[in-house]
Every structure is written in C-alpha cells, then in structure tokens.
C-alpha cells in the first residue's frame, strides 16, 4: 500500500490562506469602534453596512478572491522585520559554524558531562535530565519576566546541535528553548507585552496578582519539563522513534562527529579582533557606566557594561591562549549577555539583536583568518541555507492579511463574545478563556489582541461580578498556549524553519501537549472565581 505523502509546508499554508479567503464570503464583515458611554470608553461592534460615515470611509473590507496571491506579498511586507532577522542570523551563524567553534564547545561540554556522571547521585538522576531542566527553567523565566519570543529563534540555532549531540532530536532542542519560553509567556508573572498591557486596559494596578501567577508559572513549567523529559527519554532509547529522525540527518551530519580531530590554533588576526572588540566594549562601558534593568514594575541600576567588558577582556585573553575556537565561544557568551542587558535595560528588539549577531559573525570570520570576501561569501551561503525559513514566515503572514482585508476578525470575536450571556461565573470565565484561545489562532500578537478584546471583556466581568484579574488571567492563558501551534505565528514558523521541522510534523508532536495545557489553564482559572486570592 502506497504511503500517503504529506504536502509541503508551503502548500499547507497556502491551503489555509484559501480557506481564510473562503470564510470572507460567508462571514459578514464588521468592526469594533471605541465609543463613549457615560464618559467611559466602550468598544462597540458595527457590521460594515452599519458603520458611522467617518469609520465607514476608512473600512474597506470585501470578500477575498485573487487577493490570496497579493496576500503573499503583503505577508512578506508585514513580516519583513522577522524575515530580515532570520536571514541575518542565518548568515552570521553560518560564518561562526564554519570556524567549528560551536563543535568545539559542544564536544568540551559533553566531555564535562561525562565527568559529572562519575557521581552516583548525578548518574542516577541523569546529567542530561539536569541540563534539559535547567535550560527550560531559564527560558521559561525569560518568557515569564520580559516576554522572550522572537529572541528564541537565535537560541534555537545554538541549542539544537547540543540536543542532537546528546542523543536527542531537533524537537527536543526546540522544546528546550521555544516551548519553554512560551510556557513562561503563558504563565507570565511580569510580561509587559501581555500582563502589562491587559492590566492597563482593564484599569487595574500594574502586575498585581503576581502571587497566584507565580504559582501558575511553576505548575505550567513543571508540566512542560516533565513532558519534554519523557519525550527525550523515548528518543534517547530509540532515536528512530522520532518523527524527525530522517530530517535530522542535516543536524547529525553537521554535529560533533569529528570534534576530536579539530586543529586548535590562534592566528595573529584573532588577537587584532580581540583588541578591537575589547576597545569597543570599553568605550561603551565608559559611555554607559550604569544600566537600569526594568523588570515588571520594578527597576535596578547596576554597572553591567563595565563588568561585561572586564570579563570579556580577561576571558578573551585566556581563551586565545588556548585556541581561537574558545575565543569565538567567549564572544558568543558575550553576545548572549549583551542581548539580555539590551532587552531589559535598553528596550532592544529584533533590529538590535540581529545587528549584535551580525557583528559576532563578522568578528568570528576575521578571527579565523578569513578575508572580507570569504566572510561575505559565507554570509550569503548562510542566508541561502536558511532562506526557506524566511519564506514560510512571509507566507504565514498572508493568512492574517486575508482575514484583515476581509474584515471578519472582529465579527468572529463579536459572535464568540455573545455566547457569554447568562451562563454563570465559572462558565463565563471559561468562555472568555476559550474566546481568547480561538482568537489567538488568528491574532497571535498579545498586545494587539489585548487592545481588541480587553475593552470588551473587562466591563463584562463587572456585570457578572468576576474579578478583572480573572479576565486578565483568561486573556493571558488564551494568548499563550496556541502560540505553540498556530501557523499565523511568525515566531513559531520562523523557529520551525531554522530548526528544519515541517509544521505538519510539529503539529503531530505538540497537539496533545497543547490540549493538556489548555485543560490545565482552564482548571487554574477556577480559583480566580471561587477563592479570595491576593490581588484578585
């Protein structure tokens, strides 16, 4: 019997675009407009033919036909920032990978873990289990505290080779970074992009209710870690049981199979790179001696850049004495440090992060004695290698474009919100949660969804005597879980692209876990209605 072939990811995304276009023929277009009732702003829904004249002139929704093709172009424009980010990251990492610095680091790390296994206690727990757990806790915290999302794309390229070298697959690597960060994103304690915006719109004190949110974060993170550890154990026992076994040939071929034969050396040019980078870091340390890290509603000022510069100067010197490979790894650790400081202290986003990695890639190329032309050639090769990931992000962006141009997103939300009438407090809270979950499949942007849904949900919670904090929690959970499966999420599609995991295979792997998370989220909402929780 001939095995049925799964369509290419590009084909699947295009089919979804066509289905979205078909929906615009059957769903009546409409729009929410902010109006004033007794001096208070209220979101009021109007169908297209009922809109006030001023808004009607600006609203040009129509059923989508040939626009399924123009949506692809608009999707590329809409997602241009992430597409450029992917291409730059891909080119920069390709240069660094050709130096074999990451191979060297992974091989040294694996030798270190083998030494740890001499301890009976660690051997019983499993050193790999400890590594997976610690990495996931770290990225879950990043997602919970400052809403790490796009940054996971770059970290995925670092962690997947490590996961494959440890005997796992690319899915485990993505789970260690992307899934962990988005579990933290869903169980956020201080995430300014979801909690901050939603509480601001709901007119409740910023980041209140953090105690119960911390409990939720712990529960969700533990569930995520257990899920990944069980899957990792299965793959470790039988690598061919992984649905990515054949696809992961790319990662196995480029992993640390010949790390023992790496020639360790330090070219003279590497010392010049070390001197140049050191001067740059010292200059920035002088210009910005103190950095104020903003986490939630609190802030702390520290001399981070001077400390970072001093550590790099010392570590870089000793790394070069050993080999240029260790120096490049020192630069990589420095990039991670400055990335975190930049995001928390200087409001960096993907442009600054991409620039940071590009600088690292160019510096790595010069450090291993490559010419400028060689570095440019390697950069182009790297962009070509990761081009499919950039393309799929643009294609996926077309889904949202079709729904927006068809004017049916607000209509869908309006229809769902009408289902909350007279069903009781717990049921209403769960319906809010369900609405947010469904809407998130169409609008994965937390801040955009908060702006649309919270002005509707918050006043409704007052009418049925539910805490507005409970409404924010329903938004928070609904915004987080389906980010890990929806094809409209540019970050998910980009992460899967750089990991070389087809979306349909990812869905086969993750859907049961998403269902479990959605159920757990619904259960965690019940105490917000039935108990007196601090801040609720």
C-alpha positions in Angstrom: 0.0 0.0 0.0 1.4 3.3 -1.1 2.2 5.7 1.8 0.3 8.9 1.6 2.7 11.8 1.3 2.1 14.9 3.5 2.0 18.1 1.4 4.9 20.5 1.7 4.6 23.2 4.4 4.3 25.9 1.8 1.3 24.0 0.3 -0.4 23.6 3.7 0.0 27.4 4.5 -1.4 28.3 1.1 -4.4 26.0 1.6 -5.1 27.8 5.0 -4.9 31.1 3.1 -7.5 29.9 0.6 -9.8 28.6 3.4 -9.4 32.0 5.2 -10.5 33.7 1.9 -13.5 31.4 1.6 -14.6 32.4 5.1 -14.7 36.1 4.0 -17.6 35.1 1.6 -19.7 33.6 4.4 -19.0 35.8 7.4 -20.4 39.3 7.5 -17.6 41.9 7.8 -17.6 44.2 10.8 -15.5 46.3 13.1 -15.2 47.3 16.8 -15.1 51.1 17.4 -14.3 52.8 20.6 -17.3 54.9 21.8 -18.0 56.9 24.9 -20.8 55.8 27.3 -21.2 58.0 30.4 -17.7 59.4 29.9 -16.2 55.9 29.8 -14.6 54.3 26.6 -16.5 51.3 25.4 -15.8 49.1 22.4 -19.0 48.9 20.3 -19.4 46.5 17.3 -20.8 47.5 14.0 -21.4 45.5 10.9 -19.9 47.1 7.8 -23.2 48.5 6.5 -24.0 50.0 9.9 -20.7 51.8 10.5 -20.8 55.6 11.1 -19.9 57.6 8.0 -16.4 58.5 9.2 -15.4 55.0 10.1 -17.2 53.5 7.0 -15.0 55.7 4.7 -11.8 54.1 6.3 -13.1 50.5 6.3 -12.7 48.7 3.0 -13.5 45.1 3.7 -14.5 42.8 0.8 -14.7 39.1 0.1 -11.2 37.8 -0.9 -10.6 36.1 -4.2 -7.4 36.8 -6.2 -6.2 38.6 -3.1 -4.9 35.2 -1.9 -1.9 35.9 -4.2 -1.4 39.5 -3.2 -1.7 38.4 0.4 1.6 36.6 0.0 3.3 39.9 -1.0 1.6 41.7 1.9 2.6 38.9 4.2 6.2 39.4 3.3 5.9 43.2 3.9 4.1 42.6 7.2 6.7 40.1 8.5 9.7 41.9 6.9 11.3 42.5 10.3 11.4 38.8 11.3 12.4 37.8 7.7 15.4 40.1 7.8 16.2 38.9 11.3 16.2 35.3 10.2 18.4 35.9 7.2 21.0 38.0 9.2 21.0 35.4 12.0 21.4 32.6 9.5 24.3 34.3 7.7 26.1 35.2 11.0 25.8 31.6 12.4 27.0 30.1 9.2 30.2 32.1 9.5 30.6 31.0 13.1 29.8 27.4 12.3 32.4 27.2 9.7 35.0 28.1 12.3 33.9 24.9 14.2 33.8 26.9 17.4 30.3 25.5 18.3 31.5 22.0 17.6 34.4 22.6 19.9 32.2 24.0 22.7 29.7 21.1 22.4 32.5 18.5 22.5 34.0 20.1 25.6 30.6 20.3 27.2 29.9 16.6 26.5 33.3 15.6 28.0 32.4 17.7 31.1 29.1 15.9 31.5 30.7 12.6 31.3 33.0 13.5 34.1 29.9 14.6 36.1 28.4 11.1 35.6 31.1 9.7 37.9 29.0 10.9 40.7 26.5 8.2 41.6 23.8 10.7 42.6 24.0 12.7 39.3 24.3 9.4 37.3 21.0 8.3 39.0 19.2 11.5 38.1 20.8 11.7 34.7 23.1 14.6 33.8 21.1 15.1 30.5 17.9 15.4 32.5 19.5 18.1 34.7 20.7 20.0 31.6 17.3 19.9 29.9 15.6 21.0 33.2 17.9 23.9 33.9 17.8 25.2 30.3 14.0 25.1 30.3 13.6 26.8 33.6 15.9 29.6 32.4 14.0 30.2 29.1 10.6 29.9 30.9 11.8 32.6 33.3 12.8 34.7 30.3 9.3 34.3 28.8 7.6 35.0 32.1 9.5 38.0 33.1 10.2 40.0 29.9 8.2 38.2 27.3 11.0 36.5 25.4 9.7 35.4 22.0 11.5 36.5 18.8 14.8 36.0 20.6 14.3 32.2 20.8 14.9 32.0 17.0 18.6 32.7 17.5 18.9 30.5 20.6 17.3 27.6 18.8 20.3 27.5 16.4 22.6 27.1 19.4 20.6 24.5 21.4 19.6 22.1 18.6 23.2 21.0 17.8 23.6 20.4 21.5 20.4 18.4 21.8 21.3 16.2 18.8 24.8 15.6 20.1 23.3 14.5 23.4 21.4 11.8 21.5 18.1 13.6 21.1 16.4 15.2 18.1 15.7 18.7 16.9 12.3 18.7 18.5 13.9 18.4 22.0 16.1 21.3 21.1 13.1 23.5 20.1 11.3 22.4 23.3 14.2 23.4 25.5 14.1 27.0 24.1 10.9 27.9 22.2 8.4 25.8 24.1 9.9 26.7 27.5 9.9 30.4 26.7 6.2 30.2 25.6 5.1 28.2 28.6 6.7 31.1 30.6 4.9 33.5 28.3 1.6 31.9 29.0 2.2 31.7 32.8 3.7 35.1 32.8 4.4 36.9 36.1 5.7 40.3 34.8 5.4 40.1 31.0 4.9 43.7 29.9 3.6 42.7 26.5 0.6 40.7 27.8 0.1 41.3 31.6 1.2 44.9 31.5 -1.0 45.9 28.5 -4.0 43.9 29.6 -4.0 45.2 33.1 -3.5 48.7 31.9 -6.6 48.5 29.6 -8.6 46.7 32.4 -7.7 49.7 34.7 -6.2 47.6 37.5 -2.9 48.2 39.2 0.1 47.0 37.1 1.4 43.5 37.8 -0.9 42.9 40.8 -1.9 39.3 41.5 1.7 38.2 40.9 1.5 35.7 43.8 -1.1 33.4 42.1 0.5 34.0 38.7 3.8 32.7 40.2 2.0 29.5 41.3 0.6 29.1 37.8 4.0 29.6 36.3 5.6 26.9 38.5 2.8 24.4 37.7 2.9 25.0 33.9 6.8 24.9 33.8 6.9 21.7 35.8 4.3 20.1 33.4 6.4 21.3 30.4 9.6 19.9 31.8 8.1 16.5 32.6 6.6 16.3 29.1 9.9 17.1 27.4 11.9 14.7 29.7 9.5 11.8 28.9 9.8 12.5 25.2 13.6 12.9 25.4 13.9 9.6 27.2 11.9 7.9 24.5 14.1 9.4 21.7 17.3 8.5 23.6 16.2 4.9 23.9 15.2 4.6 20.3 16.3 7.5 18.0 14.3 6.1 15.1 11.1 6.6 17.0 11.4 10.3 16.4 9.3 11.7 13.5 12.3 13.9 12.8 14.8 11.1 12.5 15.3 11.3 8.7 15.0 15.1 8.6 17.6 15.4 11.4 20.3 13.9 9.2 21.2 17.5 8.5 21.9 18.2 12.2 23.7 14.8 12.7 26.0 15.4 9.8 26.9 18.9 11.0 27.2 17.9 14.7 30.3 17.0 16.6 31.2 13.7 14.9 34.8 14.7 14.1 35.3 17.1 17.0 38.3 15.1 18.3 40.2 16.0 15.1 39.7 19.7 15.3 43.0 21.5 14.9 43.5 24.1 17.7 45.3 27.2 16.7 45.2 31.0 17.2 46.0 33.2 14.1 47.6 36.6 14.6 44.5 38.2 13.2 42.4 36.8 16.1 44.5 39.0 18.5 43.6 42.0 16.4 39.9 41.1 16.6 40.3 40.6 20.4 41.8 44.1 20.7 39.2 45.8 18.5 36.2 44.1 20.3 37.8 45.0 23.7 38.2 48.6 22.8 34.6 48.8 21.5 33.3 47.2 24.8 35.4 49.5 26.9 34.1 52.6 25.0 30.5 51.5 25.6 31.3 50.8 29.3 32.6 54.4 29.6 29.6 55.9 27.8 27.1 53.8 29.7 28.6 53.1 33.1 25.3 52.3 34.7 22.4 50.3 33.3 18.8 50.3 34.7 17.2 46.9 34.2 13.4 47.1 34.1 11.6 44.0 35.2 7.8 44.5 35.5 7.1 47.5 37.7 10.5 47.4 39.4 13.9 48.5 38.3 17.5 48.1 39.4 20.6 50.1 38.4 23.9 48.3 38.0 27.3 48.8 36.3 26.7 45.9 33.9 28.5 47.1 30.8 31.8 47.8 32.7 31.6 44.3 34.3 30.8 42.7 31.0 33.7 44.5 29.3 36.1 43.4 32.1 35.0 39.8 32.0 35.4 39.7 28.2 38.9 41.2 28.3 40.1 38.6 30.8 38.3 35.6 29.4 39.1 36.5 25.8 42.8 36.7 26.6 43.0 33.2 28.2 40.7 31.8 25.5 43.0 33.0 22.8 46.0 31.4 24.6 44.2 28.1 24.2 42.6 28.4 20.7 40.6 30.8 18.5 37.6 28.4 18.9 37.3 29.2 22.6 37.7 32.9 21.8 34.7 32.7 19.4 32.7 30.9 22.1 33.7 33.7 24.5 32.3 36.2 22.0 29.1 34.1 21.8 28.6 34.1 25.6 29.3 37.9 25.5 26.6 38.3 22.8 24.1 36.4 25.0 25.0 38.7 28.0 24.6 41.9 26.0 21.4 40.6 24.4 19.8 40.2 27.9 21.1 43.5 29.1 20.0 45.2 25.9 16.5 43.8 26.1 15.9 44.6 29.8 17.9 47.8 30.0 17.7 49.5 26.6 14.5 48.2 25.1 16.2 46.3 22.3 14.2 44.4 19.7 15.0 42.3 16.7 16.9 45.0 14.8 19.4 45.5 17.6 19.7 41.8 18.3 20.3 41.0 14.6 23.0 43.7 14.5 24.7 42.1 17.5 24.8 38.7 16.0 26.0 40.1 12.6 28.9 41.8 14.4 29.7 38.5 16.1 29.6 36.7 12.8 31.9 39.1 11.0 34.3 39.1 14.0 34.3 35.3 14.0 35.3 35.2 10.4 38.2 37.6 10.8 39.3 35.8 13.9 39.8 32.5 11.9 41.8 34.4 9.3 39.1 34.7 6.7 39.3 37.6 4.2 36.4 40.1 3.8 35.4 38.4 0.5 35.4 34.9 2.2 33.2 36.3 5.0 30.8 37.8 2.5 30.6 34.5 0.6 29.9 32.5 3.8 27.3 35.0 4.8 25.4 34.6 1.5 25.7 30.8 1.9 24.2 31.0 5.3 21.3 33.1 4.1 20.7 30.7 1.3 20.7 27.8 3.7 18.0 29.3 5.9 16.0 31.0 3.1 13.1 28.6 3.3 12.5 29.5 6.9 12.3 33.2 5.9 9.9 32.4 3.1 7.5 30.4 5.2 7.3 33.3 7.7 6.1 35.6 4.8 3.6 33.1 3.6 2.1 32.6 7.0 1.7 36.3 7.4 -0.6 36.2 4.4 -3.2 34.3 6.5 -3.8 37.3 8.8 -3.7 39.7 5.8 -6.7 37.8 4.1 -8.7 37.8 7.4 -8.0 41.5 8.0 -8.8 42.6 4.4 -11.9 40.5 4.5 -12.9 42.4 7.7 -14.1 39.3 9.6 -11.7 39.1 12.6 -13.9 41.5 14.7 -17.0 39.7 13.5 -15.7 36.4 14.7 -14.8 38.0 18.1 -18.3 39.6 18.4 -20.0 36.3 17.6 -18.0 34.5 20.3 -18.5 37.2 22.9 -22.3 36.9 22.6 -22.0 33.3 23.9 -21.2 34.6 27.4 -24.6 35.7 28.4 -26.3 34.1 31.5 -24.1 31.0 31.9 -22.7 31.6 35.4 -19.4 32.9 36.7 -17.2 29.9 36.2 -18.7 29.1 32.8 -18.3 32.8 31.7 -14.7 32.8 32.7 -14.0 29.6 30.8 -15.9 31.0 27.8 -13.7 34.1 27.9 -10.7 31.8 28.0 -12.0 29.8 25.1 -12.6 33.0 23.1 -9.1 34.3 23.8 -7.7 30.9 22.8 -9.5 30.8 19.5 -8.8 34.4 18.7 -5.1 33.8 19.3 -5.0 31.3 16.4 -5.9 34.3 14.2 -4.2 37.1 16.1 -1.0 35.7 17.8 0.1 39.2 18.8 -0.6 39.5 22.5 -0.6 43.3 22.6 -2.9 43.6 19.5 -5.3 41.1 21.0 -5.3 42.8 24.3 -6.2 46.1 22.6 -9.2 44.4 20.8 -10.6 42.1 23.5 -9.9 43.6 26.9 -12.1 46.7 26.4 -14.9 44.2 25.8 -14.1 41.5 28.4 -13.2 43.8 31.4 -16.6 45.7 31.6 -18.4 42.4 31.0 -16.6 40.8 34.1 -18.0 43.7 36.2 -21.6 42.8 35.1 -21.3 39.2 36.2 -19.3 40.0 39.3 -16.0 38.4 38.2 -12.7 40.0 39.2 -11.0 41.8 36.3 -7.8 40.0 37.3 -9.6 36.7 36.4 -10.4 38.3 33.0 -6.7 39.2 32.5 -5.7 35.6 33.5 -8.2 34.2 30.9 -6.5 36.5 28.3 -3.1 35.5 29.5 -3.6 31.8 29.2 -5.6 32.1 25.9 -2.8 34.2 24.5 0.0 31.8 25.3 -0.7 28.2 24.6 -1.9 28.2 21.0 1.2 30.3 20.1 3.0 27.0 20.0 0.8 25.6 17.2 -0.8 28.3 15.2 0.5 28.8 11.6 -0.2 32.6 11.9 2.6 33.0 14.5 5.6 34.4 12.7 7.9 33.4 15.6 6.8 29.8 15.6 7.1 29.4 11.8 10.5 31.1 11.9 11.7 28.8 14.8 10.5 25.7 13.0 12.1 27.0 9.8 15.6 27.4 11.3 15.1 24.0 13.1 14.1 22.4 9.8 11.0 20.9 11.3 8.0 20.9 8.9 4.9 22.5 10.5 2.7 19.4 10.0 5.2 17.2 11.8 5.4 19.7 14.7 1.6 19.7 14.9 1.7 15.8 15.1 4.1 16.1 18.0 2.7 19.0 20.0 -1.1 18.9 19.7 -1.7 16.6 22.6 0.5 18.7 24.9 -1.3 21.8 23.8 -4.6 20.2 24.7 -3.2 19.3 28.2 -2.1 22.9 28.7 -5.4 24.3 27.7 -7.2 22.0 30.1 -4.7 22.9 32.9 -5.2 26.6 32.1 -9.0 26.1 32.5 -8.6 24.4 35.9 -6.2 27.2 37.1 -8.8 29.8 36.3 -11.4 28.3 38.6 -9.7 29.5 41.9 -9.8 33.1 40.5 -13.6 32.9 40.7 -14.2 30.6 43.7 -11.4 31.8 46.1 -10.2 35.0 47.6 -6.7 35.4 46.1 -4.3 38.2 46.9 -4.6 40.9 44.2 -7.8 39.4 42.7 
